[in-house]
Amino acid sequence: MKRLIKLLTGLLFSGIVFVLLCNLWVVYSTRQYNYFAVDKLPSNDVALVLGTSRNIVRGKMNLYFKYRMEATARLFKEGKIKYIILSGNNDSEYYNEPLDMQRALLDLGVPAHVMTLDYSGFRTFDSVVRCKEVFNQNSFTIISQNFHNARALYIAHQEGINAISFAAQDVPAGYSVKTLIREYLARPKAVLDVHLLRPEADLTSNIEIKRR
C-alpha cells in the first residue's frame, strides 16, 4: 500500500509538472506573435476567428463572443484584414457558432461577401489545421482572447503555418474561472496533439474563400 501511494504521488507530481511546463512553453514560445494594439499589428489578407458560444446562462451574451466580434470588425474596418474565416462548432441545428458570428459581424457593418463559414471547427486544433488544409491559407491572423491565442499560435507554428494573432478585449477578472482552468489543461493537450497524438481533423470540405 505504501508503494502504491508513493507511485500515485509520483505520477500526480509528474503530471502537475508536465502541465506547468507545457503552459510556460506554449505562452513563452508564442508571445512575440500575439498583438494587443491595432496600430502595431501587421496586415494579413485573411483572419481566422475562433468560435465560442454567443450566449451564456439565462440568454446573456457571452463577453468572449462580444469582444471577439468587435475586434474582428475593427480590424476589418482598419484595413488590417480583408477576408474572414469564421470557424466554430455546429453540432446541431440549434447550435451554430459560425452563423452566430456572421450575424454579429453583419450587425457591426462587416459585409457578408468577405466572410466564409467553417462549420467543422469543433476544436482549436481543427480550426487551425482546416484553415491551412481546407481553405489553403498558410499565413493569417488569429482572433481570440489573449489566453486562447497562445495555444492557437502554438498549434499553427508547429504545423508550419505563418500565423500571428490579435488579442480581443479580455473579460473582467473572475468572469469565467471555468474557461481559464479548461485552457490551462488544454495547452498540454495541444502539445501532445502536435507532437504525439496527431488527431485527424475533418478535411472533407473544400470551400474556397470568397474574393471580391
Disulfide bonds with the S-S distance in Angstrom:
none
